[in-house]
Amino acid sequence: MKMGKKAKKGNSGFDDNGYKKNATSQVTDGTGKFKKSFKHHQNSDSQAPVIRKQVEPETAKYFSEIANLFESQGVDVEERSVICGNALEEARGKEFELATDYIISNTLQTLLDGCNLDNLCSFLRGCANIIPAIAMDRSGSHVAETAFKSLARHVQDTEAYTNIEETLKMICKVIVVNPLDLMCNCYGSHVLRSLLCLCKGVPLDSPEFHGAKGSKVLAEWLNLKVSHLDGNDSQHLQQGFPSLLKFLVSGMMNCTKEDMKTLQVDQYSSLVLQTALKLLAGNDQELLHIIPVLLGCNKENLAEGKFIDMIIAGETVESMKEPAFSHLMEVILEVAPESLYNNMLTKLLKNSLFELSSHPCGNFVVQALISHARTKDQMELIWEELGLKFADLLGMGRSGVIASLIAACQRLQTHEYKCCEALATAVGSKNETSKFIVPRILFLDSYFSYDDKSSWSWPGGAKMHVMGSLILQAIFKFQSEWIQPYILSVTSMDAEHVLEAAQDARGARVIEAFLASDASTKQKRRLVVKLRGHFGELAMNLSGSFTVERCFNAGNLSLREAIASELLAVRTELSKTKQGPHLLRTLDIDRYATKPDQWRSKQASKQSAYNEFFVAFGSSESKSTKSNKLLYNASMDTSEHEELNIKKDIDGSLISTSVVDDTSSEKKGRKKRKRDVASEDAVGSNRAIEKAVKNFLSSSTPDKKRHNASNQRLKI
């Protein structure tokens, strides 16, 4: 923050956009225009309009001198707190005028950041009655945010807890009198969300509660990561004020329930409600009370045991096509207790799923519904409406719905074969061979926008489809007997197409997923040999280096030596890249260069040891598959292997707060949008086998940590 701008004579008489301020003007919305109220009903408790007076010249001069003093760095640490306290005393009674002044507000932020707790609480109590007006001003909102952040730094001090609680209680009591204007204001809504986070005890700038990044949401919806709201990310929780959080949220809901239709579709109030719901995740008692109100349920229906009136239900479903409400519905479905989720599915959304799935905004509600299904019975209801619509949905560019369906069926272990069959049918016909399935899914948009689909061919040089890649990665997690058409398709690809896929970040993930699948070793090697002669080229690329490592682990001794030979030829250049040292070390290229016979012997002994282990302990059906998987896993740190890693190449297609289908129609419709969970027995068994293998081979295969370069990619 620059503090060197000294207020010129008369400067305090202008607002932040240069408009002349009247000495007794009403509070503005930060754009130089009078703020319009969002209230649609009279409330006897509504606050009177706040009158903004002009900052007196002497006061403006005083704070300008304070700003220059701090900028000159002529104040030591001990003096700084005293000066801040004295200056805040000078601000008493003039908080609104100073906080909403474009220049002086910067100085006020510095003072609030550097003062002690007593001065901070005294300032906030002094302006508690006008805190909504300050928060709804462009400059004032920054002052309020700074004050809350300063409070958050003192929350862990047990002696300060009571003082902070009493201060926040005064502010909350003022807000709940008339929260509607604050919730629907672009500046005020952000301040209100920070206050909610402060009451909960989470960091005020936490991305989880101010709009999670798309990559996180994508990971959770597609089984790649446990929800960040499970347990409210308790490791990041600080001391909070749970009673105040409950009071603030319930007060906002009680005062605005008559205006719920306005709140549902307003982008700023939607964000406030999303934050409140996320902070209450796990508090079923509160959620069971709040969510029905958000959906438009009335007291009479709830008292009679009804969930929602059919007429209201139709209006609510229609509102889900609005961007703001569709975002809110995603969070509602994520945090809703199971009984409430079931009511929403059976009484609100049933028979509307395909209609919503077809809409640019509504389809994200369906994705959230599918991704948070709890039981097989719930998935059965969803499948009845969408199971035969794969081709229609893909044709409309709603591949995100398909990806969510596949992931949910995988997670709940239901309709797995039907998913694989429906997808294959959607991108082909009974008269065609299976070889076209994988290429068409890799280029979903290209294929479905092609008029004569029977003559469609591989579009060389085109970028592969994000969702198409993710769908195929999910498909290759299924049992091999269910995905034989996909295995045949990927192994039948021309060598030039396999290379092009390996060079594309999205295509490379598909190849890696196939090499980690339950396909036979013979089928995997059929694909790997098509990359022969290009491993050195691929290794030079950050994304391709992981593919090379997968190919190495899937290959026999002769294939591994061929890969090692190609990497040796580019060893000098490769060692200078970020990923190179890790890859060279993992494949033991230095040993291959100096002692090739010893390298071959070590590779042969590794494979022999795994084969012996699975002869004794592995099942006859999956010996080769598990052997290859564990050979790869043994070289990785388990915790890092389980962690979701982000690849920058895909970030542009993963937009914050929701999963985005990579289609132009949905980009226009919206700006913003769990790791496969097996049964406990299966997880425990896999971990036990992996641990046993590591112990069995501890002398020859030391555990190695994966290079930090893995943090640069989306590992699906």
N, C-alpha and C positions, 0 to 999 in steps of 0.2 A: 504494500500500500504506500503510495506516495503522499507524504505529508507536507511537501514544500509549497503547495499551492496556497498562497495567502489570499484570503477572501478580499476581493476588490470592493471598493465603496459601492454599496447598493447591490452587491452580488446576492446577499441573503434575501433579496426581494424577488428572486427568480426561482422557478422550480427546476427540476433536473433536465428538462428539455428546453429551457430558455423562455418558457412562457411567463409573463408578468403575473405575480401573485397579488391578489387583493389582500389587504390587511386583515380582513375577516372572512376569507373564502372558506367554503366547506372542503372537507378532505377530498383530495383527488385520487384517481386510480393510478397515478404514476405516468400518465400520458398527457397531462395538461388539461384533461377534460374532467368534468364532474363525474364522480363515480355513480353508476347506476346500481340500485339495489336489486338483488335477486329475489327479495321477499315477495310473496304473492298473497300474503294474508297479514292482517293487523295483529300486532302482539303488544299487549299493554306493557310488557317488560322490555321492549326494544330500547336500545340505547339512543339517546339524542345525538344528532349529528355533531361531530367534533369540529370545533372552529379553529382554524389555523391562523395564528397571529404572526406578523412579521418579526423576524429576529432583530432585536435591537442592535444598533451599530456597535455599542460598547461590548455587548456579549459576543458578537461576531468577531470583533477585534481580539478579545480575550482568547477565544478558542483558536484563532489563527496563530497567535503567539505560542500557544501550547503545541500546536502542530509543528511549528518551526523549531521549537525547543527539542522535541523528540526526533525530528529529522536530522538535526545537527549532531545527534548522538552525544550531547553534552550532559546527559543524565545517567548517573550510575544506577545499579539495580535497586539499592535501598531507597534512593530518592524517588525512583519512578513510581512505586506503589503509592507513596505519600502524595505526589503530584496528581496522580490519577484520581485518588480519593477526593482531594480538594476540588479538582475540576468537576467531578460528578456532583459534588455538593453545590457548585455554582449552577449546575444544570437543573437543580430541583425546581419544579414548577414550570419548566420550559422544555421538558423531555420531548414532547411531540414536535414542537417547532424545530428543535435541534436535530432530532432523529430523521426528520423528513427533509432537511436541508441537504442539497446535493453535495456541498463541500464539507460542511461541519459534521455530517453523518460519518464521514471517514475518520475524523478526529475522535468522535464518540466511540467508534469501534475500537480504536487503539486504547482508549481509556478503559473500556469494559474488559478488554483483553489483559490489561496490565494491573488492574486494581485488585484489592483483597476481597474476600468473600463478603464481609460485612457491607462494604461499599456497593458491591455488585447487587446484593439482595435489597439494599436500601433503594437503589435506583429502580429496580424492577417493581418493588412495592409502590414506589412513588408514581409509576406510570401504569400500574396494573389495570386501572379502569379504562385506559386508552390504548392498551396493547393491541387490540384488534385493528384500530386505525393506523397505528405505527406499522403493523405487519402487512397491511394492505397497500402500503406506499412502496414505491420502487427503491428508494434509499432506506426508508425505515425498516424494510424487511431484512436488510443486511445487518442493521443494528440489532434487531431482535434475535437473528440467528447467532450473531457473535455472543450476545448475552447468554443464550442457552448453551452454547459450546463452552463458555467459561464456567458456567454452573456445572456442566458435566465433568470438568476436571476436578471438582471438589467433592463429587458424590461419594467417593470411596472413603472420605474422611468421616468417621462415625460421629465425631463431635459436631460436624457441620450438617449432618443429615436433617435434623429437625428444622434448622434455619432454612434450608433449601426447600424442604417439604412445605413449610408454611408459605413461602414465597410462591411456589408453584400452585398451591391451593388457591391463593388469591387470584392468580391469573386464570386458572381453570374455571373458577366460579364466574368470572366475567365472560369468558368465551361461551359457556353453555347457555347463557341468556339468549344469544342470537348468533349461532355459529354459521348460519347459511351463507351470509355474505363472505365471511372469512374462507369457508370451504370452496366457494366458487370463484375466488380471486386468484389470479396467477401467482401473485407474490404471497398473499396470506395463506394459501393452501400449503405452500412449501414450509412456511414457518410452523404451521399447525402440525405438519408431519414430523418436523424436528421435535416439537414438544411431545408428541406421542412417543417417539423413540426415547426421549429423555425419561419419560415416566416409566417406560418398560425397562430401561437400563441397557439399551443397545447403542452402539456408536451412532451419532447423529448423521454421519455421512455413509452409513452402511449401505452398500449397493443392494443387498437383499431386501431392504425395506424402502429404498428409494428407486426401485426398478431394477430387477436382476438382469444381468447380461443374458442375451439370447443363448449363448453357448451353455450357460448353466441350466436354463429352462429346457433346452434341447436335450441335454444329458439326462435330466431327470425324467422327461417324458419318454425317452427312448431306452430306459433301463440302464443308463450308463453311470448314474450317480444317485445316491440317496438324496431325497429332497432337503434343500437347505433350510426348510422350515421345520423339519423333524426336531422336536425339542427346542425349537427357536434358536438353534445354533448356540447352545448354552455355554460353550467354551468362550464365547465373545460377550456374554452377558456381564454387566456391571451391576452395582447396587441400583435398584429401581424403586418405583413408588407404585406398586400394584393397585392399591386402593384408589389412587388418583387416576390411573389409567382407566380403571373400570368406571369411575365417576365421569371422566371426560367423555369416553366413548358413549356410555349410556345417556349422558346429558345431550350429546350431539344428536343421537338417534331419536330421543324423545321430542326434541324441539323441531326436528326436520322431517318427521314421518309424514306430515301432510304435504311436503314438497318432494317426496321420494322420486317422483317421475322426473323432476328437474335434476336431482342429484344423480340419477342413473345415467343420464346422457351428457352431463357436463364433464368435460375432460379433467378439470381441476378437482372437483369434489370426488370424482371417481378415484383419483390418485390418493386422496385422503382416506377414503373408505378402504382401498386396497391395503394401505399401510396399517390401518387399524385392524383389519382382519388378519394380516400376517402376524402382527404382534400378539394377537389373541389365539393363535394356532395352538391347539392342545387344550384350550379352556372350553370344553364342550358346553358347559352350562351357559356361558355368555354367548357362544356362537349359536346355540339353539334359540336364543332370544333375538339376536341381531339379524341373522340371515333371513328369516321369514319376513321381517320388516323391510329389508333391502329388496326382496322380491315382490313386494306389494301385497303380502298377505295381511288381512285385517284381523282384529282381535276376535270378532265373532266366529270366523271360520276356525281359528286356532282353538277357541274355547269349545267348539263343537267337535273337535278332533279332526277337522278337515285341514288339509294343507293349504290349498289355494283355490279360489273360485275359478271356474273354467274360462270365464270372460277375461278375468285379470290375467290368467295364465297365457291366453293368446296374445294379449298386449305385451306381457313380459317377454315372451319368446320373440315377438317382433322387435322389441327394443334391443335384443341381443345382436341385432344387425348393425347397431350403432357402435362405432369404435370404442367409445368410453365405457359403455356397459358391457361390451364383449370382454374387454380387459378385466373389468370387475368380476364378471362371471367366472373367468378363469381362476381367480383367486378364491372365490366362493367355493368352487368345486374342489379346489386343492385343500382347503382347511375344513370343509364341512364334516361334521361327525357322520358316521356311517348311516345312521337312521335317516338323517336329513339328506344325505347324498342319494339314498334309495328313493326317498320321496320326490326329489328333483328329477330323477331318472324316470320314475313310473308315472308321476302325476303332472309334471311340468314339461319335460322334454320328449317324452315318448310320442312317436309318430311325427316328430318334427326334425329328426336327426338328418335326414337326407336334404331337406329344405335348408337347414342351417349349414350343412356341409357344403352346399352349392354357393353359399354367399361369401364374398371376399373377407368379411369380418366374422360372420357367424361361424365359419368353419373352425376358427380357433377355439370357440366354446366347445365344439364337438371334440376337438383334439384333447382339450383339458378333461372333458367328461370321460373319454376313453382311457386316458393316461392315469386317471385316479380311480378307475373301477376297482372294487375291493374283492368281488366274488365271481365265480364262474357263471352264476345265474344272471348277474348284471351284464356280463359280457355276452351271454346268450341273447338278452333283449337287444343289445346294441348290434349284434351280428345279424339278427333278424331284419333289421332295417338297412344295414350297410353292406352285409356280406356279399350280396349279388350286385353291388354298385361299383366295384373296383374300376371297371373300364370307364364308366361315366365320370367318376371322381377324378381319375387321372386325365381324362380328356378335358376337364374343366380346370386343370392345374391345381387340384386339391391333393397333391401327393403327400402333404403333411398328415392328412386324415388317414391315408393308407399306412404311412409309417407308424403312426400311433396305434392303429389297429394291430399291426403285426407285432409291435413291441408288447402291447397289453396281452395278446394271446400267448406270447412267449412267457411273459411274467406269470400269468395265471394258469399256464399249461392247459390251454383249451383251444380248440379249433386250429391247432398248429398246421395240420396237413391241409385243411380247407383254405387257410391263408395262402400257403404256397401255391396251391392249385388255382385259387382265384386270381392271384397276381399273374401267374403264367398265362392264364386264359385271357386276361385283360390286355396283354401286350402281344398276343399272337392268335392264331386260329388252329383248329384241329387239323387242317390240311398242311400246316407248316411244321418243319422240324424244330427241335428245341434250341438249335444253335443261335437263333436270333434273340432269345430272351434277354440275356445279359447286356448286349450292346444297346438294345432298345431302352432298357431301364437306365443305363448310363447316360443316355441322351433323351430323357423323357420328353422335354419340351420340343425338341427337334422332331421326334417320332410322331407325337400326337398333333403337331401342327402341320404335318405333311399330308397333302390331299390324298395321294395314292399310296397308302401305307404299305401295300404289298411290294412296291418298288423302292421303298426307303432303303438307304445304304448308310454305312458308317460315315459321318460327316467329319472328314479329316481336318484337324486343327481347331475344331470347336471345343469349348470348355465343357467339361462334364457336369452333370446336374447334381447339386448338393443333395437334395432329397433322394434322388435316384441312387446315389452312392450310399447314403445311410440306410435305405431300404435293403439294398443288396447285402450290406454288412450285417443287418439283422437277419436276413434270410439264411446266411451261412452259419448262423448259430444253431439252426435247427438240426435235428438228426439227419444223417446222410440219406436214409431211405426216403425222406420226404422231399429232398431237394435235388434229386437226381437230374431233372431237366436243367436246373441251374448249373450243376457241376458239368454236365455235358456241354452246355453252352459256353462256359468260361474256358473249358479245356479245348474247345473247337475253334476258338478265336484265332485269326491269322496272327503270325508272329509280329507283323508290323503294328497290328492293333493292340496286342499285348504290351508292346514297348510303349506305344502312345499312352495307354492307360497307366503304365508304371511311371511315366513322366508327368502325369497329371496328379495333383495331390489327392483329388477325390477318387480317381481310378486306382491309385496306389493303395488306398485304404481297402478297396474291394479285393484286390489281389491278396493283401495281407490277411483279410478276413477269410478268404478261401483257403489260404495256406494254414490257417489256425483252425479250420473246420474239421468235421468228422469224415471228410472225404478220404479215400484210401491214399496211401503213400504213392502208389503208381499214378493215380490221377493228378496228384500235386506235382510230381516230377515232370509229367507231360506238359504242364504249364511252365515250369521253371526253365526247361531246356529251350523254350522259345525266346528267352532273354539272354541266352548265351552270346557272348561277344559284346554285351552292352552293360555288364555289371560295373565296370569301372566308370562309365559315363553316368550311370544312375547313382553311384555312391557319392559323386561330387555334389549331388543335390541333397539338401537336408531331408526332404520328404523321401526321396528315392533310397537313401541310406538305410532306412528302416525296412524297406522292401527287400533290399539286398540281404539284410540280416535274416529275414524270414525265409528267403529262398535258400540261404546257406543251411539253415536248420532243417529245412524240408528235404534237402538233397542227400544223395548217397555219397560215398567217399570220392568218387570220380567227379561228381558235380561240385562238391565242396572244393576240391583242388582246382577245378576250372575257375571258380569264383575267386579263390585266393590268388591264382595266377594273374587274373585281370586286375585285381586290386594292387598287387605288387607292382604292376606296370605303371600305376598312377600314384604310388605311395607318397612320393615327395609332394605332389600337388594336393593330395587328399589330406595329408597331415596338417596342412595350413588352414583347412576349413574347420568350422565349429564342430561338426559331427565326426570329422575324420579320425581323430585320435581314439575316440571311443570305438568306432567300427574296426579300426586296425588292431586295437587291443583285444576286442571281443573275438575276432576271427584269428587272432594270434599270427598276424602276417609277418612280424619280425622273425618268429621262429621258422615260419615257412621259408623265408628268404635265406636264413643261415643254416638251418638244420631241417631240410624238407622231409627226410626219412623219419626223424623224431616227431615232426608235426603229423605225418600220416599215421604213425603208430598211436599217437595220442588220440587222434580223431577216431581211429578204428576201435581203440579200447573204450572210448566213451560210448560208441554205439553198441558195442558188445555188452558192456555193463548194463545198459538200459534193456537190451534184449533179454539178458539173463534175468533181470528183475521182473520183467513182465511175463516171462515164461513161468516164474514162480508165483506171481501175484496178480497179473493182469488177466482180463477176460479175453477169450479167443476172438471176439468180435472187434475189439477196439485196441488191441495191443499196438498196432502200428500207429494208430492215431494218437493214443495217449503218449506213446514213446516220443513222437515228434513234438507234441505240445509241451511235455515236461522237459525235453532237451532245450527248448526255447526258454521256458519259465525258470529253469535252474540258473540261468545266467542273469536273472533279474532280481532286484530287491523286491520282495513281495508287496510291501506297502506302496512302492512306486508303480508296480505293475497294476495295482488296483486303482490308482489315481487317474482321474480324467485329465488329459493333457490337451492344450489348445494349440491348434495349428493356425498361424496367422493367415495362411492362404484362404481359409474358409471364413474368417471373421467378417468379411464384407457381406456374407450371405446370412449370418446369424445375428439378427438385430435384437436390441434389448426388449425385455419383458415377455416375448413370446416367440415360438417357433415360426419362421416365415417360409412359406412355399416360395420357391424361386421363380415366380411368375409375375409378369408385368401387371396383370389385373389385381393381384393382391398387394403389390407395392403401392398401387394407387389407392387401394382400399384402406391400408394401414401403414403407418410409418414405423411403429414399434412391434415387434413380436420377439432310467435308473440302471444303470448297469443291470444286466439280466440277473434277476434274483432267483436262484435255484432253491430247491427245498433244503432245509437245514441238514438233512442227512447227506444230500449230494454235496453240499459245500464242505461239510465236515470230512466226508470221504475224500474229496479232491485234495483238501489241505493235508490230510493225513498221508495220502500217497505221495504228494509233493515233498513233504517233510522226510518221509522214509527214503525216497529216492536221493534227496540231498545228503542225508546221513550215510546212505549206502555208498555214495560216490564222493564223499567229502575229501578224500585224498587226491582225487583227479579232477574234480570240477568245483573249484572254490566259488562261493557265491560272490557275484560282482554286481555293483550298483550301476544302474543305467545312467548314461551321461545326461547332463542337464539339458542337452539339446532336445530331449524328449518333451520338455515343457513347452516347446514351440509348436507342437502338432496336436491335432485332434485325434486321439487314439480311440477308435471305435471298436 
